[in-house]
Amino acid sequence: MEKEKWEMLRKQAAAIEKALSEPQKVCNKSCDQCLFTKNKIVSDQRKHQILEQCERDETHFICHKGSIAGQNVVCNGFFRNKTTPYLELAKATKRIVFVDPKTLEKPAKISKKKGKGLK
């Protein structure tokens, strides 16, 4: 059991180190479907569930536009209204970069060529 605990801690430390190796992107304004606006794309009940899950997991809510683009971009509404230990650390170490949600790009698709494989 002790070995498993240390392995879990090593993995968490590696994840934190990786997360802090680059700035954390945050939307500089709310997108047109922001969870914190009347135009949100989920019900109030689902919003409540999402925010409870974020609090339980000590994680942030990723902007809808960032999610579509496959990017970890903190929702502007979440950043203004909530926080996490990670976001506090990112703020304290000046690792926050604000981005326009309209400029987030979708990841390029990897094309698979059809045909015969190598023999």
DAQUIBEL-V628124 format. One record per residue. N is the residue number from 1. SS is DSSP state (2 for helix, 1 for strand, 0 for the rest). OMEGA is omega in degrees with one decimal (none if undefined). Layout:
n=N ss=SS omega=OMEGA
n=N ss=SS omega=OMEGA
This chain:
n=1 ss=0 omega=-179.1
n=2 ss=2 omega=179.5
n=3 ss=2 omega=178.8
n=4 ss=2 omega=179.4
n=5 ss=2 omega=179.8
n=6 ss=2 omega=178.5
n=7 ss=2 omega=177.5
n=8 ss=2 omega=178.4
n=9 ss=2 omega=177.3
n=10 ss=2 omega=179.1
n=11 ss=2 omega=177.9
n=12 ss=2 omega=179.4
n=13 ss=2 omega=178.8
n=14 ss=2 omega=178.8
n=15 ss=2 omega=178.2
n=16 ss=2 omega=179.0
n=17 ss=2 omega=178.6
n=18 ss=2 omega=-179.4
n=19 ss=2 omega=-177.7
n=20 ss=2 omega=-179.7
n=21 ss=0 omega=178.4
n=22 ss=0 omega=177.1
n=23 ss=0 omega=175.5
n=24 ss=1 omega=177.3
n=25 ss=1 omega=177.5
n=26 ss=1 omega=176.9
n=27 ss=1 omega=-179.2
n=28 ss=0 omega=175.5
n=29 ss=0 omega=178.9
n=30 ss=0 omega=176.3
n=31 ss=0 omega=-176.2
n=32 ss=0 omega=178.4
n=33 ss=0 omega=-174.3
n=34 ss=0 omega=178.4
n=35 ss=0 omega=-175.8
n=36 ss=0 omega=177.0
n=37 ss=0 omega=178.4
n=38 ss=0 omega=-179.5
n=39 ss=0 omega=-178.9
n=40 ss=0 omega=-175.0
n=41 ss=0 omega=177.3
n=42 ss=0 omega=178.8
n=43 ss=0 omega=176.2
n=44 ss=2 omega=178.9
n=45 ss=2 omega=-180.0
n=46 ss=2 omega=176.6
n=47 ss=2 omega=179.6
n=48 ss=2 omega=178.9
n=49 ss=2 omega=-179.5
n=50 ss=2 omega=-177.9
n=51 ss=2 omega=174.7
n=52 ss=2 omega=179.2
n=53 ss=2 omega=177.5
n=54 ss=2 omega=-179.9
n=55 ss=2 omega=179.3
n=56 ss=2 omega=-176.9
n=57 ss=2 omega=-176.2
n=58 ss=0 omega=179.9
n=59 ss=0 omega=-179.3
n=60 ss=0 omega=176.8
n=61 ss=0 omega=179.5
n=62 ss=1 omega=178.2
n=63 ss=0 omega=178.0
n=64 ss=2 omega=179.9
n=65 ss=2 omega=177.6
n=66 ss=2 omega=178.7
n=67 ss=2 omega=178.1
n=68 ss=2 omega=-178.7
n=69 ss=0 omega=-179.9
n=70 ss=0 omega=-177.7
n=71 ss=0 omega=177.0
n=72 ss=0 omega=-178.8
n=73 ss=1 omega=-178.3
n=74 ss=1 omega=175.9
n=75 ss=0 omega=179.3
n=76 ss=2 omega=179.4
n=77 ss=2 omega=178.0
n=78 ss=2 omega=-178.4
n=79 ss=2 omega=-179.0
n=80 ss=2 omega=-171.6
n=81 ss=2 omega=-176.1
n=82 ss=0 omega=174.0
n=83 ss=0 omega=176.8
n=84 ss=0 omega=175.4
n=85 ss=2 omega=179.1
n=86 ss=2 omega=-179.9
n=87 ss=2 omega=176.7
n=88 ss=2 omega=177.4
n=89 ss=2 omega=178.6
n=90 ss=2 omega=177.4
n=91 ss=2 omega=-176.3
n=92 ss=2 omega=-178.5
n=93 ss=0 omega=177.4
n=94 ss=0 omega=-179.7
n=95 ss=0 omega=178.1
n=96 ss=1 omega=175.8
n=97 ss=1 omega=-179.8
n=98 ss=1 omega=-178.9
n=99 ss=1 omega=177.1
n=100 ss=0 omega=-178.5
n=101 ss=2 omega=179.2
n=102 ss=2 omega=-176.7
n=103 ss=2 omega=-179.9
n=104 ss=0 omega=-177.2
n=105 ss=0 omega=175.0
n=106 ss=0 omega=178.6
n=107 ss=0 omega=178.9
n=108 ss=0 omega=177.6
n=109 ss=0 omega=176.6
n=110 ss=0 omega=-178.7
n=111 ss=0 omega=177.3
n=112 ss=0 omega=179.7
n=113 ss=0 omega=176.2
n=114 ss=0 omega=178.5
n=115 ss=0 omega=-177.5
n=116 ss=0 omega=176.7
n=117 ss=0 omega=177.7
n=118 ss=0 omega=178.8
n=119 ss=0 omega=none
